[in-house]
Amino acid sequence: MKRLMSGSIVIVLLAALVLASCAPKQAPATPAPAAPLPAANVPTVKPAAPSPEDAEWAKVIEAAKKEGRVTEYAYYFYGDVSLAVAKAFKEKYGIQVDYIVGRGAEFNARLATEQRTKQYTADIFDSSPSWVATAKQQGFTVSLTDLPVFRDKSVWAMQPVIDSPDGHLIAFAPNPLPVVANTNLVKPQDEPKSWYDLLDPKWKGKIGVNDPITSSGPDIIVSYMVNHKALDMEYFRRLGDQNLVYLLGGSKEGLEKTARAEIAFTIVGSSAVTALFLQQGAPVKPLDLKEGRPILTQPVTVIKNAPHPNAARVFINWLLSAEGQAVYAQAATMESVRKDVPSAMPKGWVPSTNPVVETLKDVNDSAQGFKDQIAARALKRK
């Protein structure tokens, strides 16, 4: 009897164990929340207040947006270049850019009329350094030294304020002026290594240059190279004896004639036009002559009494920013005045190993030289 009872106890215990193992497990008890820690003694950090300069610039931007548009008398902004720049600027600020394209001489005359009659159209003027300097000399321009983009002095590949400290003439792109050769007519063994090689009698009548009555290019090249003592006036007198082919159509005509082998060389007034011909695969090559290559700038300025002065300032500040420079360089196939924007020059471009970079004296001298050329031609006609 005892044995039977003990066996029953074992069976009951086993059954209890089996049932326990099959029963659903209870979730562990949720621990009671810990008592809150005492607040740390950390000072509250408020967002930094905008600097007075930033606050003032924000007001300029708001005023520019209310003006809604800006008008530029433009030499360097045309075709796809103007479309790309205007589109990018409008997307950023909602401000329309209107370009009136033409030459510096006609724009200078228009600016004089506008200032005299107080009927103002232009907000911005860009042209060759000679014409923008002339506009400044006539009192048609204003200072831009307080633009925010000039605060960081470490980003510039070349000095953007040409007339420092006045700040009326602002460089938005470098414009090297190379001598360009036709690679079919000028064999590698005959390729000039020096400006003096262009004086060889075999090149007589085969060198093109922009006509100085319509282009400031020749005066710029002469004044820059002489001021920097790379060449002298005697050299240019001898070059003039080479029966130069004067080009009323400027750099484009010169490169067309060179590409067609009508002339062996052209002394070009625009690296952008040279880039265009290189992109098209024309048989042309920029030369790296040992005395150097003049590097003038493409300057821009804001006009006194501009109808949209705030929009004009915002546009130039943006144009000199990394964003604006990248848009312009790509659209125009140019180099940049900034170190942080890569060059967009095409394959075949030969950089100068000895650039002759313009100074304010160069700009003023070329402006005066251009005036002298026009006066001399006028006297000749009489």
LOTI-572683 format. One line per 5 residues: number of its first residue (from 1); their letters; for each residue x, y, z of N, C-alpha, C, CB. Coordinates in steps of 0.02 Angstrom, whole numbers. Atoms other than C-alpha are relative to their C-alpha. Glycine has a CB too. Layout:
NUM> a> X,Y,Z,X,Y,Z,X,Y,Z,X,Y,Z  ...;
//
This chain:
1> mkrlm> 42,-60,0,0,0,0,43,62,0,-47,1,60  -47,-56,-2,141,116,42,31,11,-68,55,-12,53  -33,-6,65,225,75,-123,-47,32,-50,23,-70,-26  49,-28,47,63,116,-218,-7,75,9,-67,-34,8  8,-72,-12,47,285,-135,60,39,-23,-12,12,74;
6> sgsiv> -61,-36,22,225,333,-166,3,5,-76,63,-34,26  1,-4,73,205,288,-349,-49,52,-24,-18,-68,-31  50,-51,19,50,397,-360,28,70,9,-64,-9,41  -30,-67,-12,144,542,-285,48,19,-56,38,1,67  -49,-14,55,280,525,-418,-37,20,-63,44,-62,-14;
11> ivlla> 37,-15,61,150,522,-556,-29,70,3,-57,-52,-12  29,-67,-8,64,677,-486,53,54,-9,-33,7,69  -55,-50,7,230,770,-475,22,8,-72,61,-20,43  -21,-3,71,278,724,-654,-52,39,-41,9,-72,-29  53,-35,37,109,783,-717,3,75,13,-69,-27,20;
16> alvla> -5,-72,-16,130,947,-626,57,33,-37,9,10,75  -57,-28,37,300,973,-704,-15,10,-73,61,-45,8  16,-6,72,233,937,-879,-46,59,-11,-34,-65,-25  47,-56,7,88,1058,-856,35,68,8,-57,-6,51  -37,-64,-11,206,1192,-791,40,18,-61,46,-6,60;
21> scapk> -42,-15,59,318,1175,-943,-41,22,-59,42,-61,-19  43,-18,56,170,1191,-1061,-36,66,10,-50,-54,-14  37,-61,-14,94,1341,-976,36,61,-29,-9,10,76  -34,-60,27,127,1514,-1054,41,35,53,-52,50,-28  -46,-32,-47,273,1605,-979,-23,71,15,72,1,-28;
26> qapat> 18,-69,-19,239,1764,-884,55,48,-21,-12,5,75  -49,-52,17,323,1923,-948,33,24,63,-33,59,-38  -33,-24,-60,453,1988,-830,-32,65,23,75,11,-14  32,-60,-29,391,2123,-718,37,62,-24,0,-2,77  -30,-64,22,421,2300,-783,31,34,60,-52,46,-35;
31> papaa> -31,-32,-58,547,2384,-672,-31,68,12,75,6,-10  27,-66,-17,488,2538,-583,46,53,-29,-7,8,76  -43,-53,28,547,2698,-667,48,29,51,-44,56,-29  -50,-27,-45,706,2766,-598,-18,72,18,71,-3,-32  12,-69,-22,697,2926,-502,38,47,-46,21,11,74;
36> plpaa> -34,-47,45,739,3075,-614,63,27,31,-47,58,-19  -63,-27,-23,917,3133,-605,-6,76,8,57,-17,-49  2,-74,-7,945,3311,-548,25,33,-65,42,23,60  -19,-34,62,959,3433,-695,73,22,3,-45,62,-13  -70,-20,3,1137,3463,-752,4,76,-3,36,-32,-60;
41> nvptv> -10,-72,-1,1204,3638,-730,33,22,-65,42,22,62  -27,-18,66,1227,3670,-920,-34,63,-23,-11,-59,-51  32,-62,23,1199,3847,-986,-36,-10,-66,52,55,-6  38,3,63,1070,3867,-1125,38,39,-54,-72,28,9  -37,-32,55,1156,3904,-1294,-50,27,-50,50,-50,-34;
46> kpaap> 44,-31,48,1061,4026,-1402,34,3,-68,-21,71,23  -31,-7,67,1088,4030,-1593,34,67,-5,-54,-8,-56  -38,-62,7,1218,4158,-1640,-41,51,-40,68,-12,-35  36,-53,35,1140,4322,-1693,39,18,-63,-8,64,45  -36,-19,60,1180,4373,-1872,41,63,12,-49,11,-58;
51> speda> -42,-59,-7,1321,4497,-1886,-35,60,-31,70,-11,-33  31,-59,31,1274,4676,-1928,8,0,-76,31,64,29  -12,2,72,1352,4649,-2100,-50,-46,-34,71,-22,-16  47,47,30,1244,4495,-2134,-71,27,2,3,-67,38  67,-28,-6,1089,4583,-2072,-11,54,-53,-11,29,70;
56> ewakv> 6,-53,51,1123,4731,-2187,-6,-31,-69,60,47,3  3,32,66,1154,4615,-2335,-68,-33,-11,57,-52,-7  67,30,6,990,4524,-2301,-50,53,-22,-23,-32,68  44,-54,22,904,4693,-2320,10,17,-74,13,63,44  -15,-13,71,993,4720,-2486,-34,-53,-44,76,1,-13;
61> ieaak> 31,54,39,932,4550,-2548,-76,10,-4,16,-68,32  72,-11,1,753,4588,-2497,-19,58,-46,-26,14,72  13,-58,44,760,4757,-2584,10,-19,-73,46,59,19  -14,23,68,834,4672,-2738,-59,-41,-27,64,-41,-3  57,41,20,691,4547,-2743,-61,43,-16,-18,-52,55;
66> kegrv> 56,-46,14,566,4690,-2736,11,36,-67,-8,51,57  -14,-32,65,655,4775,-2882,-14,-49,-57,75,24,-4  22,53,45,635,4610,-2974,37,-10,-64,-68,13,-16  -37,8,63,752,4638,-3120,63,42,2,-44,19,-61  -62,-39,6,922,4704,-3170,18,1,-75,58,-31,43;
71> teyay> -17,-9,71,981,4771,-3340,75,10,-7,-38,59,-31  -73,-4,10,1159,4747,-3401,16,17,-72,33,-66,19  -31,-13,65,1248,4829,-3546,58,-49,-6,24,75,-8  -44,58,-2,1344,4674,-3595,41,-9,-64,-41,-62,12  -44,20,55,1491,4630,-3704,18,-74,6,65,42,-1;
76> yfygd> -22,69,-11,1540,4463,-3625,-58,-48,11,47,-2,59  58,43,-11,1364,4397,-3591,-43,0,-64,-42,24,62  38,5,62,1282,4335,-3751,-18,-74,-11,42,28,-61  19,68,19,1195,4182,-3822,-12,-46,59,52,-30,-44  10,51,-52,1201,4025,-3716,30,22,68,32,-65,-21;
81> vslav> -31,-24,-62,1314,4113,-3589,-51,41,40,63,43,-15  48,-43,-35,1184,4245,-3547,-60,-41,24,-24,57,-46  57,40,-20,1044,4116,-3543,15,-41,63,-21,-47,-58  -19,42,-57,1138,4002,-3422,7,41,64,65,-37,-14  -12,-42,-59,1188,4142,-3304,-67,29,25,49,58,-17;
86> akafk> 64,-30,-20,1017,4227,-3305,-46,-52,32,-35,32,-61  43,53,-27,928,4061,-3274,21,-19,72,4,-63,-45  -24,20,-66,1039,4013,-3126,-13,55,52,76,-16,-3  11,-56,-47,1025,4186,-3047,-74,6,18,26,66,-30  72,-6,-14,836,4191,-3065,-24,-57,44,-40,2,-66;
91> ekygi> 20,57,-42,819,4017,-2990,19,12,73,33,-64,-25  -23,-11,-69,916,4075,-2837,-37,58,34,74,14,0  28,-61,-32,841,4248,-2809,-67,23,-28,50,56,-8  63,-23,29,689,4263,-2922,5,66,-36,-53,4,52  -11,-65,32,766,4415,-3008,17,-11,-74,58,39,36;
96> qvdyi> -10,5,72,758,4434,-3198,62,41,-21,-63,24,-38  -58,-36,28,920,4481,-3290,-14,15,-73,66,-42,8  9,-22,70,900,4581,-3452,67,23,-27,-54,56,-6  -64,-18,31,1052,4592,-3565,-12,41,-63,42,-63,-15  -3,-37,63,1078,4725,-3698,71,-7,-25,-22,77,9;
101> vgrga> -67,19,23,1225,4662,-3800,26,49,-51,-1,-72,-29  -31,-45,47,1346,4775,-3891,73,11,16,-37,67,-1  -71,-16,-9,1518,4855,-3893,9,56,51,33,19,-67  -15,-49,-52,1602,4961,-3761,-8,72,-23,69,-10,24  2,-69,25,1613,5117,-3870,-72,26,-1,31,5,-70;
106> efnar> 69,-23,5,1426,5127,-3903,-32,5,70,-41,-48,-44  28,-3,-67,1384,5088,-3722,26,60,38,16,-65,38  -28,-58,-34,1501,5222,-3659,-37,63,-20,75,7,-14  38,-58,25,1411,5349,-3768,-71,0,29,-3,-1,-77  68,4,-28,1241,5287,-3706,1,19,74,-29,-71,-9;
111> lateq> -4,-17,-72,1296,5300,-3524,8,75,9,59,-37,33  -9,-73,-5,1353,5479,-3553,-67,36,-11,52,25,-52  65,-30,14,1182,5521,-3626,-48,-10,58,-30,-29,-64  45,15,-57,1089,5436,-3483,16,43,60,6,-74,18  -19,-40,-58,1188,5527,-3350,-16,74,-11,76,-9,15;
116> rtkqy> 14,-70,15,1164,5694,-3438,-75,15,1,30,19,-68  73,-12,5,977,5675,-3470,-39,-28,60,-26,-32,-64  32,32,-59,940,5578,-3308,-54,-50,-21,-30,54,45  44,53,24,850,5445,-3411,41,-65,2,-27,16,-74  -46,55,-13,932,5289,-3340,-29,-68,-21,18,-1,75;
121> tadif> 19,68,20,925,5115,-3415,45,-52,31,2,-7,-77  -48,50,-21,1084,5023,-3366,9,-2,75,67,12,-34  -20,11,-69,1115,4949,-3195,72,-22,4,-45,-51,34  -66,31,1,1274,4855,-3240,31,10,-69,-4,-76,18  -37,-7,64,1407,4878,-3374,60,-46,2,22,74,-12;
126> dssps> -62,40,8,1534,4748,-3430,27,11,-70,-14,-75,14  -32,-9,64,1659,4771,-3569,75,-11,10,-14,72,-30  -72,6,-9,1846,4773,-3599,23,48,54,38,14,-67  -24,-45,-54,1950,4852,-3459,4,73,-21,68,-23,24  -7,-70,22,1980,5007,-3565,-65,38,6,24,2,-72;
131> wvata> 63,-35,0,1796,5049,-3581,-30,6,69,-49,-34,-47  26,-5,-68,1747,5008,-3402,41,52,39,3,-69,35  -41,-51,-32,1895,5114,-3343,-20,70,-23,75,-12,-15  23,-65,25,1835,5255,-3455,-65,21,33,-9,-3,-77  63,-16,-35,1662,5244,-3377,13,24,71,-47,-62,1;
136> kqqgf> -18,-22,-67,1742,5260,-3206,29,71,-2,50,-49,33  -32,-66,5,1849,5408,-3260,-52,55,-13,52,-1,-56  52,-50,15,1691,5496,-3321,-51,7,57,-37,-20,-64  43,-7,-58,1608,5472,-3152,-67,-37,-5,-13,71,13  63,35,12,1476,5346,-3211,-9,-61,45,-4,-21,-71;
141> tvslt> 1,64,-36,1514,5205,-3086,1,11,76,60,-43,-21  0,-4,-73,1502,5165,-2899,46,-54,28,-72,-8,28  -44,48,-34,1609,5070,-2773,-38,-62,23,35,33,60  30,64,-20,1575,4887,-2732,42,-36,51,-10,-44,-62  -46,33,-46,1707,4853,-2600,-35,-33,59,50,50,26;
146> dlpvf> 34,28,-58,1576,4811,-2468,-41,-63,-16,-45,52,30  36,62,16,1506,4658,-2559,25,-56,45,9,-18,-75  -21,54,-45,1506,4506,-2443,50,-48,-30,-61,-39,22  -45,49,32,1599,4400,-2570,73,17,9,-16,-5,-74  -70,-21,-7,1757,4501,-2539,27,-11,71,6,73,-18;
151> rdksv> -24,9,-69,1766,4456,-2354,53,-55,4,-58,-17,46  -49,55,-1,1860,4293,-2388,54,15,-52,-34,-70,-14  -54,-21,46,2026,4348,-2463,42,-59,-24,44,51,34  -42,57,16,2096,4171,-2478,-22,-39,-62,2,-47,59  29,42,53,1986,4108,-2621,20,23,-70,-75,0,6;
156> wamqp> -9,-30,65,2051,4217,-2762,63,-25,-35,3,75,6  -57,18,42,2163,4152,-2901,33,63,-28,-22,-47,-58  -27,-64,20,2185,4332,-2956,-42,54,35,-1,9,-79  33,-55,-37,2140,4498,-2874,-62,23,-38,49,60,10  61,-19,36,1957,4533,-2917,-13,75,-2,-59,-34,31;
161> vidsp> 11,-73,0,1960,4719,-2871,58,32,-37,-7,28,74  -54,-26,43,2060,4797,-3012,25,67,27,-23,7,-73  -19,-68,-21,2058,4975,-2945,-2,6,76,-46,52,-33  -2,-3,-73,2089,4938,-2762,37,64,21,36,-64,30  56,16,-44,2045,5022,-2646,-67,28,-23,15,26,68;
166> dghli> 63,-32,21,1912,5114,-2748,-56,-52,-10,10,39,-66  48,54,8,1823,4954,-2801,-56,13,-49,-28,-16,64  50,-11,52,1731,5016,-2955,7,-53,-55,8,70,-30  -14,47,54,1812,4893,-3078,10,-69,30,62,22,-42  -1,66,-32,1776,4712,-3029,12,-53,-54,-66,-13,38;
171> afapn> -17,53,47,1857,4567,-3123,-41,-62,15,75,-17,1  39,61,-10,1736,4421,-3147,27,-59,-40,-73,12,-17  -32,55,37,1845,4318,-3267,67,23,-27,-47,-25,-58  -62,-17,33,2024,4313,-3329,-6,-12,-75,58,-42,29  5,6,73,2046,4337,-3516,70,3,-30,-46,56,-29;
176> plpvv> -66,0,31,2217,4283,-3582,-6,17,-75,34,-69,9  -1,-20,71,2262,4355,-3753,59,-36,-35,7,78,-7  -56,37,30,2365,4223,-3844,13,19,-73,-14,-74,5  -14,3,71,2451,4225,-4011,-19,-71,-21,75,17,-18  25,66,22,2365,4082,-4105,25,-15,-70,-78,-2,2;
181> antnl> -29,20,64,2446,3987,-4248,-44,-51,-35,70,-29,10  30,54,40,2375,3882,-4390,49,-58,-1,-17,24,-72  -45,57,-8,2448,3709,-4359,18,-33,-66,-30,-51,46  -19,27,67,2448,3665,-4545,52,43,-33,-63,-6,-45  -49,-45,31,2542,3820,-4601,64,5,40,-31,69,-7;
186> vkpqd> -59,-9,-44,2659,3830,-4451,20,-68,27,-16,51,59  -23,66,-21,2753,3667,-4433,35,4,68,49,-30,-53  -29,-1,-68,2819,3617,-4261,70,30,2,3,-70,28  -68,-26,-1,2998,3658,-4309,3,76,-12,42,-35,-53  3,-71,13,2944,3834,-4364,-41,39,52,-29,13,-69;
191> epksw> 44,-32,-49,2831,3869,-4216,38,51,42,-32,-54,45  -35,-51,-39,2880,4034,-4133,2,-18,74,-35,68,-8  -8,9,-73,2949,4020,-3957,4,68,35,64,-41,14  -8,-68,-26,2968,4209,-3935,-41,47,-43,74,21,2  33,-52,40,2872,4364,-3988,46,24,-56,-21,59,45;
196> ydlld> -47,-23,51,3030,4410,-4083,1,-45,-61,70,6,29  2,45,57,3008,4257,-4194,-54,22,-50,-14,-72,22  52,-25,46,2854,4344,-4268,28,53,-47,-59,28,40  -31,-50,43,2974,4472,-4344,36,-31,-59,48,43,40  -32,35,57,3043,4341,-4463,-34,22,-65,-3,-78,9;
201> pkwkg> 30,-24,63,3018,4407,-4642,-49,-50,-32,55,14,-50  45,49,31,2932,4243,-4691,-72,7,25,25,-71,12  67,-9,-26,2783,4294,-4584,-31,68,-19,0,-6,76  25,-65,21,2761,4464,-4667,-67,-8,-36,52,35,-46  67,4,31,2577,4492,-4713,-40,-60,23,7,-1,-73;
206> kigvn> 34,62,-22,2527,4333,-4619,-19,1,73,44,-60,-14  17,-7,-70,2490,4402,-4446,-61,46,6,60,29,41  61,-39,-9,2315,4462,-4400,-3,31,69,-62,-44,-11  9,-34,-65,2271,4586,-4262,-65,39,-4,61,46,17  62,-39,-1,2107,4668,-4209,14,72,-21,-32,-2,70;
211> dpits> -7,-69,21,2084,4837,-4291,-8,45,62,-51,19,-56  4,-41,-61,2122,4966,-4154,-54,53,-1,65,34,11  55,-49,1,1982,5081,-4213,-64,-30,28,-11,25,-71  61,32,-26,1851,4953,-4161,13,-44,61,-31,-43,-54  -17,44,-56,1943,4853,-4028,56,30,41,19,-70,-25;
216> sgpdi> -53,-24,-44,2045,4900,-3876,56,-51,7,-28,17,68  -48,54,-8,2141,4735,-3891,72,20,-15,-18,-55,-44  -69,-18,16,2296,4804,-3980,31,47,52,4,32,-68  -27,-46,-50,2316,4947,-3856,12,-35,66,-48,59,9  -9,38,-62,2294,4827,-3711,64,-40,-4,-60,-46,12;
221> ivsym> -60,42,6,2429,4710,-3776,63,43,4,-2,-39,-66  -59,-43,1,2551,4852,-3809,14,28,70,-9,59,-50  -12,-33,-65,2525,4942,-3642,19,-51,53,-63,38,22  -16,49,-51,2529,4783,-3538,70,-26,-8,-50,-58,-2  -67,30,11,2685,4709,-3617,56,52,11,4,-29,-71;
226> vnhka> -51,-52,-10,2778,4876,-3614,4,18,74,-17,63,-43  -1,-17,-72,2727,4919,-3435,36,-52,42,-71,8,26  -32,54,-38,2788,4750,-3375,71,-16,-26,-43,-63,-3  -68,7,28,2949,4770,-3476,12,-68,-32,51,12,54  -8,63,37,2915,4608,-3569,22,14,-71,-67,-40,1;
231> ldmey> -19,-23,66,2930,4701,-3735,5,76,3,-51,-23,-56  -4,-74,1,2966,4882,-3785,-34,27,-62,74,23,3  34,-31,56,2892,5006,-3907,36,-12,-66,-7,75,12  -37,14,61,3031,4974,-4031,-22,-67,-30,75,1,13  24,65,25,2973,4794,-4041,-65,8,-38,-9,-51,59;
236> frrlg> 65,-6,33,2795,4846,-4084,4,41,-64,-50,32,48  -10,-35,63,2857,4968,-4215,24,-49,-53,51,58,8  -25,51,48,2950,4824,-4297,-56,-49,-18,60,-38,30  55,44,15,2797,4714,-4281,-48,33,-49,-37,-20,64  43,-37,46,2695,4849,-4369,27,-1,-72,-8,71,23;
241> dqnlv> -29,3,67,2816,4837,-4516,-11,-68,-33,74,14,4  12,67,28,2760,4656,-4542,-65,-2,-41,-4,-51,56  62,-3,41,2609,4716,-4645,-56,-38,35,12,-28,-71  53,34,-39,2485,4665,-4511,-67,2,-36,-6,31,70  68,4,28,2312,4610,-4567,-48,24,54,-17,-73,-24;
246> yllgg> 45,-28,-50,2189,4721,-4473,-70,-29,-8,-1,77,-5  62,40,0,2028,4633,-4426,-57,41,31,10,-66,39  57,-39,-25,1870,4738,-4412,-47,-45,40,-38,33,-58  44,47,-35,1778,4581,-4353,29,-27,64,-16,-56,-46  -29,20,-64,1893,4560,-4204,27,-71,3,-50,8,53;
251> skegl> -31,66,-12,1951,4395,-4130,-32,-55,-41,-4,-18,73  34,53,38,1819,4290,-4217,24,-1,-73,-77,10,3  -24,-3,69,1871,4351,-4389,72,-24,-5,-6,72,-28  -70,21,0,2054,4326,-4344,8,-75,3,37,32,57  -5,73,-6,2028,4146,-4292,-30,-35,-61,-35,-24,64;
256> ektar> 28,29,61,1919,4111,-4443,52,1,-56,-63,37,-22  -51,-5,51,2056,4174,-4558,59,-47,14,25,73,-6  -55,45,-18,2187,4076,-4462,-20,-72,-12,19,11,75  23,68,10,2084,3916,-4465,-3,-18,-74,-69,-10,32  3,12,73,2061,3936,-4654,67,7,-33,-50,49,-33;
261> aeiaf> -69,-7,25,2250,3964,-4674,7,61,-45,20,-63,-39  -10,-62,36,2224,4138,-4746,56,41,31,-66,41,-1  -57,-28,-35,2347,4198,-4615,30,-54,45,-21,63,43  -34,51,-40,2474,4102,-4511,-14,9,75,75,2,-13  9,-16,-71,2442,4190,-4343,-54,53,8,67,23,32;
266> tivgs> 40,-57,-20,2317,4300,-4258,15,15,73,-76,-14,-11  -11,-21,-69,2348,4400,-4100,-70,12,29,46,66,5  70,5,-18,2185,4360,-4012,-17,44,60,-18,-72,15  24,-41,-55,2083,4475,-3899,-49,-36,45,-31,61,-26  49,36,-42,1980,4337,-3818,18,-74,5,-70,8,-29;
271> savta> -12,71,-10,2021,4169,-3741,-63,-41,-11,28,-13,70  63,36,10,1836,4122,-3750,-11,-17,-73,-59,41,26  7,14,72,1836,4137,-3940,50,-53,-20,10,66,-41  -50,52,13,1996,4034,-3946,-27,-68,22,67,16,35  28,63,-26,1911,3901,-3839,-53,-27,-46,-29,11,70;
276> lflqq> 53,22,46,1764,3896,-3959,29,-36,-61,-43,60,-22  -31,31,59,1877,3858,-4107,35,-66,18,51,49,-32  -30,63,-23,1972,3726,-4007,-53,-54,8,39,11,66  54,49,-8,1808,3641,-3963,-24,-26,-67,-59,33,38  24,20,66,1761,3637,-4146,53,-39,-40,-21,61,-39;
281> gapvk> -52,39,33,1925,3550,-4189,37,38,-54,-30,-61,-28  -35,-40,50,1995,3694,-4293,76,-11,7,-18,75,6  -72,10,-3,2181,3678,-4338,37,61,27,27,-17,-70  -31,-58,-31,2236,3813,-4217,31,-20,66,-52,57,11  -35,15,-63,2353,3817,-4067,22,65,33,61,-47,-13;
286> pldlk> -28,-57,-36,2384,3951,-3935,74,-11,14,-39,13,66  -72,6,-11,2570,3985,-3919,19,26,70,39,39,-54  -26,-23,-65,2664,4001,-3755,68,32,-13,7,-60,52  -61,-36,18,2792,4135,-3799,37,22,63,-16,61,-44  -39,-6,-61,2934,4161,-3677,-6,68,34,72,-14,-14;
291> egrpi> 8,-66,-32,2905,4348,-3649,-66,6,38,5,56,-52  62,1,-38,2732,4306,-3583,-61,13,-42,4,51,54  65,-10,33,2549,4318,-3627,-40,49,42,-39,-69,-8  40,-48,-39,2446,4469,-3576,-64,-33,26,-19,62,-43  61,25,-30,2307,4421,-3456,-39,61,25,14,-50,59;
296> ltqpv> 43,-52,-24,2177,4556,-3447,-60,-32,35,-22,48,-57  59,27,-34,2017,4536,-3348,-62,21,-39,-4,24,72  66,-21,23,1835,4543,-3395,-32,38,59,-44,-61,-24  25,-39,-58,1776,4686,-3282,-74,17,-6,39,64,7  69,-19,-4,1603,4733,-3227,-6,54,53,-46,-62,17;
301> tvikn> 10,-54,-49,1536,4883,-3132,-74,15,6,39,63,-21  69,-24,-9,1375,4956,-3064,-2,75,-18,-25,-12,74  5,-69,25,1316,5118,-3143,-33,46,52,-41,1,-65  28,-50,-45,1282,5274,-3041,-72,16,-21,43,65,0  72,-13,11,1095,5311,-3024,-35,-58,-35,-7,64,-42;
306> aphpn> 31,59,30,1053,5133,-3078,-73,-6,22,39,-64,18  71,9,-20,864,5099,-3082,-11,-57,50,-41,-13,-62  7,58,-45,890,4934,-2989,67,-12,36,-21,-65,-40  -67,4,-30,1043,4964,-2879,11,-60,45,13,62,40  -9,58,-45,1011,4825,-2753,5,-65,-40,-59,-4,49;
311> aarvf> -4,60,42,979,4692,-2886,67,-3,-35,-57,0,-52  -66,-2,33,1139,4749,-2973,54,-25,47,16,71,-24  -51,21,-48,1242,4724,-2815,-7,-75,17,-6,42,65  10,71,-14,1163,4555,-2777,25,-42,-58,-75,-14,14  -22,38,58,1198,4498,-2955,76,-6,-2,-25,33,-65;
316> inwll> -73,3,4,1383,4544,-2950,28,-41,57,30,71,1  -23,41,-57,1405,4468,-2777,-9,-74,-17,-39,18,64  12,70,19,1327,4305,-2842,47,-22,-55,-72,-10,-22  -44,17,56,1430,4309,-3003,70,-17,23,2,58,-50  -67,12,-26,1590,4312,-2899,1,-57,51,26,63,32;
321> saegq> 2,56,-47,1531,4173,-2782,22,-64,-37,-70,-9,30  -20,64,32,1587,3992,-2812,-55,-24,-46,15,-53,54  55,23,42,1414,3953,-2880,-3,40,-66,-67,7,37  4,-42,60,1409,4100,-3000,59,-10,-46,-5,73,20  -60,11,41,1588,4073,-3058,-3,-67,-37,62,2,45;
326> avyaq> 5,65,33,1554,3889,-3095,-49,3,-58,-23,-55,51  49,-7,54,1400,3934,-3198,31,37,-58,-64,36,25  -28,-41,54,1492,4068,-3296,57,-37,-36,25,67,27  -58,34,31,1653,3968,-3324,-22,-55,-47,47,-28,54  24,55,42,1559,3817,-3391,-36,26,-62,-47,-46,40;
331> aatme> 39,-26,56,1442,3919,-3501,45,35,-51,-53,48,24  -43,-39,45,1579,4031,-3572,64,-36,-20,19,65,34  -62,38,10,1717,3898,-3574,59,44,18,6,-25,-74  -50,-46,-25,1831,4004,-3467,34,-27,62,-32,69,14  -30,11,-65,1947,4000,-3320,-37,44,51,76,16,0;
336> svrkd> 35,-36,-53,1891,4072,-3152,49,46,37,-34,-49,48  -41,-42,-44,1953,4211,-3040,8,-31,69,-30,71,6  -2,33,-65,1928,4090,-2894,41,-64,-3,-71,-15,25  -39,61,-4,2041,3949,-2837,-45,-62,7,48,3,59  43,57,-14,1894,3839,-2788,-48,-17,-57,-40,12,62;
341> vpsam> 40,15,59,1817,3837,-2963,47,-24,-56,-43,62,-23  -47,26,50,1903,3726,-3094,-7,36,-68,-11,-74,-9  1,-28,67,1950,3790,-3266,-45,-42,-46,72,4,-29  42,35,49,1829,3748,-3407,30,4,-70,-71,29,1  -32,-5,66,1954,3775,-3548,6,-69,-32,70,33,5;
346> pkgwv> 3,65,33,1947,3636,-3679,70,-29,-14,-38,5,-65  -61,32,21,2078,3512,-3736,32,40,-57,-13,-74,-22  -34,-39,51,2209,3599,-3841,21,69,25,-42,7,-60  -20,-64,-28,2219,3754,-3732,69,-7,32,-52,24,53  -68,1,-27,2400,3794,-3688,6,58,50,54,7,-57;
351> pstnp> -7,-55,-49,2415,3892,-3524,67,35,-7,-8,-27,72  -63,-38,2,2547,4027,-3512,42,-17,60,-14,76,-3  -46,12,-56,2700,3986,-3408,26,67,28,59,-45,-23  -24,-65,-23,2735,4173,-3393,-54,53,-11,66,20,-38  55,-47,11,2570,4268,-3379,18,71,20,-61,-23,38;
356> vvetl> -10,-70,-15,2576,4457,-3383,-68,27,22,28,41,-63  66,-15,-28,2431,4501,-3267,-8,75,7,-11,-35,68  11,-72,3,2354,4674,-3282,2,33,69,-65,14,-33  4,-44,-59,2371,4813,-3155,-45,59,-18,72,24,22  41,-59,14,2270,4972,-3138,35,47,-48,-17,37,65;
361> kdvnd> -38,-42,47,2409,5066,-3228,-9,-26,-71,75,2,19  10,29,66,2392,4945,-3374,-69,20,-28,5,-76,2  69,-16,21,2204,4975,-3380,-5,73,-21,-50,-16,56  5,-71,16,2219,5164,-3375,40,18,-61,23,42,59  -41,-15,59,2359,5168,-3503,-33,-25,-64,70,-32,7;
366> saqgf> 32,26,60,2264,5057,-3624,-62,41,-17,-20,-75,9  58,-43,12,2109,5166,-3602,22,65,-34,-37,16,67  -25,-62,30,2211,5322,-3643,26,-14,-70,56,30,43  -25,17,67,2296,5234,-3789,-56,-8,-50,41,-64,4  57,9,44,2128,5187,-3861,-30,67,-20,-53,-44,33;
371> kdqia> 25,-67,15,2068,5368,-3848,46,34,-51,-5,43,65  -49,-31,46,2228,5425,-3935,-8,-28,-71,72,-11,25  9,32,65,2200,5299,-4076,-61,30,-36,-9,-76,7  61,-27,30,2023,5363,-4105,10,72,-22,-59,-4,49  -13,-70,17,2081,5544,-4102,44,5,-62,32,37,59;
376> aralk> -45,-1,58,2221,5506,-4226,-37,-17,-63,57,-48,11  39,20,59,2101,5419,-4345,-47,57,-22,-40,-64,15  46,-55,15,1978,5565,-4332,37,57,-36,-34,27,64  -40,-53,32,2116,5690,-4377,18,-20,-71,63,13,41  -19,24,66,2167,5582,-4524,-58,9,-49,21,-74,3;
381> rk> 59,-6,44,1989,5585,-4593,-10,73,-21,-63,-28,34  7,-71,18,1990,5776,-4586,51,20,-52,7,44,64;
//
